Amino acid sequence: MSSVVKTATPFINKELLLKALKAVGCKYTIQGDTILTDRHDYNGIQQFKFKNGRYVYVHDSGKWGNIDGNKYKTVSSFIKAVGTQYNAIYKKQLEELELKRLAAIAEAERLRKEQLAEQERLRLIAEAEAERKRAEEEKLRLERERQEFVEKQRAAIVAKAKEQGYDVRETVVDNTIKLVLVQTTY
């Protein structure tokens, strides 16, 4: 005669159930959606079958079989042990996922801070570049003003000298303009 054992723990995750079986020392074989255990009783092989979205514990009919040497002599003690291990593994998996979630949040925050730091660094670089350009432009403006002033002075001196009858000879020595006024008399 077959019996289906309803458990307080819904075994809905196959991987967790397999880990729980391994944790209680139960060997198993997988056949499609059925997990055959190494447990036998007077009714035959004990197994988990996938029904209605969860694994249920089933005894197959059969009059041959031995009660195995497993430390869990009754079905209820075995199912209770598997349920305890399943819940412990599930809880551990949830804790690991929570740690991963928190680590991902921390990494995202670190990257955000790093991005903000990078943005600040780029802003400072842009400010320094703008200041450099302003300084270069101011330097060029001042140099142009100086050259314009020097040219005006030179032009005024040359004009005045020519007005007074001098010939002007211009030479440049070490970035200094030398004007030599020459007057020819007969």
C-alpha positions as CSV (number, residue, x, y, z in Angstrom):
1,M,0.0,0.0,0.0
2,S,1.3,3.5,-0.8
3,S,1.2,6.5,1.4
4,V,2.0,10.1,0.9
5,V,3.5,12.0,3.8
6,K,2.7,15.6,4.0
7,T,5.5,17.6,5.6
8,A,5.5,20.9,7.6
9,T,8.3,22.0,5.3
10,P,7.3,22.4,1.7
11,F,10.1,20.9,-0.4
12,I,9.8,23.2,-3.4
13,N,13.5,23.5,-4.4
14,K,15.1,20.4,-5.8
15,E,18.7,21.6,-5.2
16,L,18.0,22.4,-1.5
17,L,16.2,19.1,-1.0
18,L,19.2,17.2,-2.5
19,K,21.6,19.1,-0.2
20,A,19.3,18.3,2.8
21,L,19.3,14.6,1.9
22,K,23.1,14.7,1.6
23,A,23.3,16.5,5.0
24,V,21.4,13.8,6.8
25,G,23.5,11.1,5.1
26,C,20.8,9.8,2.7
27,K,22.0,8.6,-0.7
28,Y,19.7,9.2,-3.6
29,T,19.2,8.6,-7.3
30,I,17.4,11.0,-9.5
31,Q,14.9,9.8,-12.1
32,G,13.3,12.7,-13.9
33,D,11.1,14.5,-11.2
34,T,11.5,11.6,-8.8
35,I,14.3,11.3,-6.2
36,L,14.7,7.7,-5.1
37,T,16.3,7.5,-1.6
38,D,18.5,4.6,-0.3
39,R,15.9,4.1,2.4
40,H,13.7,1.0,2.3
41,D,11.0,-0.1,4.7
42,Y,8.5,-2.9,4.6
43,N,6.6,-1.1,1.9
44,G,9.6,-0.6,-0.4
45,I,11.8,2.3,-1.6
46,Q,11.1,5.6,-0.1
47,Q,11.1,8.5,-2.5
48,F,10.3,12.1,-3.2
49,K,8.0,12.8,-6.2
50,F,7.3,16.3,-7.6
51,K,3.5,16.9,-7.4
52,N,1.6,20.2,-7.5
53,G,4.8,22.4,-7.4
54,R,6.5,20.6,-4.5
55,Y,8.2,17.4,-3.6
56,V,6.2,15.0,-1.5
57,Y,7.4,11.9,0.3
58,V,6.0,8.6,-1.1
59,H,6.4,5.0,-0.1
60,D,6.1,2.7,-3.1
61,S,4.1,-0.5,-2.6
62,G,6.1,-3.7,-2.5
63,K,6.2,-6.5,-0.1
64,W,10.0,-7.0,-0.3
65,G,12.4,-4.8,1.4
66,N,14.4,-4.4,4.6
67,I,14.5,-1.7,7.2
68,D,17.9,-0.1,6.5
69,G,20.6,0.6,8.9
70,N,20.0,4.4,8.7
71,K,20.0,6.2,12.0
72,Y,16.4,7.5,11.3
73,K,14.3,4.4,11.9
74,T,10.9,6.0,11.4
75,V,9.6,8.0,8.4
76,S,8.6,10.9,10.7
77,S,12.1,11.2,12.2
78,F,13.7,11.0,8.8
79,I,11.3,13.6,7.3
80,K,11.8,15.9,10.4
81,A,15.6,15.7,10.0
82,V,15.4,16.4,6.2
83,G,13.0,19.3,6.9
84,T,15.3,20.7,9.6
85,Q,18.3,20.5,7.2
86,Y,16.3,21.9,4.3
87,N,15.3,24.9,6.4
88,A,18.8,25.4,7.7
89,I,20.2,25.3,4.2
90,Y,17.5,27.6,3.0
91,K,18.2,30.0,5.8
92,K,21.9,29.9,5.1
93,Q,21.3,30.5,1.4
94,L,19.1,33.5,2.3
95,E,21.8,34.9,4.6
96,E,24.4,34.5,1.8
97,L,22.1,36.2,-0.7
98,E,21.5,39.0,1.8
99,L,25.3,39.3,2.3
100,K,25.7,39.5,-1.5
101,R,23.0,42.1,-1.7
102,L,24.6,44.2,1.0
103,A,28.0,43.8,-0.7
104,A,26.5,44.9,-4.0
105,I,25.0,47.9,-2.3
106,A,28.3,48.7,-0.7
107,E,30.1,48.3,-4.0
108,A,27.6,50.5,-5.8
109,E,28.0,53.1,-3.0
110,R,31.8,52.8,-3.3
111,L,31.6,53.2,-7.1
112,R,29.2,56.1,-6.7
113,K,31.6,57.8,-4.4
114,E,34.5,57.0,-6.7
115,Q,32.5,58.4,-9.6
116,L,31.8,61.6,-7.5
117,A,35.5,61.8,-6.7
118,E,36.3,61.4,-10.4
119,Q,33.7,64.0,-11.3
120,E,35.3,66.4,-8.7
121,R,38.8,65.6,-10.1
122,L,37.6,66.3,-13.6
123,R,35.9,69.5,-12.4
124,L,39.2,70.6,-10.8
125,I,41.1,69.7,-13.9
126,A,38.7,71.8,-16.0
127,E,39.1,74.7,-13.6
128,A,42.9,74.5,-13.7
129,E,42.7,74.3,-17.5
130,A,40.4,77.3,-17.7
131,E,42.8,79.2,-15.3
132,R,45.8,78.3,-17.5
133,K,44.0,79.6,-20.6
134,R,43.0,82.8,-18.8
135,A,46.6,83.3,-17.7
136,E,47.9,82.6,-21.2
137,E,45.4,85.0,-22.7
138,E,46.3,87.7,-20.2
139,K,50.0,87.2,-20.9
140,L,49.4,87.5,-24.6
141,R,47.3,90.6,-24.1
142,L,49.9,92.2,-21.9
143,E,52.7,91.4,-24.5
144,R,50.6,92.8,-27.3
145,E,50.0,96.0,-25.3
146,R,53.7,96.3,-24.7
147,Q,54.6,95.7,-28.3
148,E,52.0,98.2,-29.4
149,F,53.4,100.8,-27.0
150,V,57.0,100.1,-28.1
151,E,55.9,100.4,-31.8
152,K,54.1,103.6,-31.1
153,Q,57.1,105.0,-29.3
154,R,59.4,103.9,-32.1
155,A,57.1,105.4,-34.7
156,A,56.9,108.7,-32.8
157,I,60.6,108.9,-32.4
158,V,61.2,108.1,-36.1
159,A,58.6,110.6,-37.2
160,K,60.0,113.3,-35.0
161,A,63.6,112.6,-36.1
162,K,62.6,112.7,-39.8
163,E,60.8,115.9,-39.1
164,Q,64.0,117.4,-37.7
165,G,66.0,116.1,-40.8
166,Y,67.6,113.0,-39.4
167,D,67.9,109.7,-41.0
168,V,67.1,106.8,-38.7
169,R,69.0,103.6,-38.5
170,E,67.4,100.9,-36.5
171,T,69.2,97.9,-34.9
172,V,68.0,95.3,-32.4
173,V,70.5,94.1,-29.8
174,D,69.3,91.6,-27.1
175,N,65.6,92.4,-27.7
176,T,66.4,96.0,-27.4
177,I,65.7,98.4,-30.2
178,K,68.5,100.9,-30.8
179,L,67.7,103.9,-33.0
180,V,70.7,105.8,-34.4
181,L,69.9,109.3,-35.7
182,V,72.2,110.4,-38.5
183,Q,72.2,113.9,-39.9
184,T,74.1,114.6,-43.1
185,T,75.4,118.1,-43.4
186,Y,77.2,119.6,-46.4
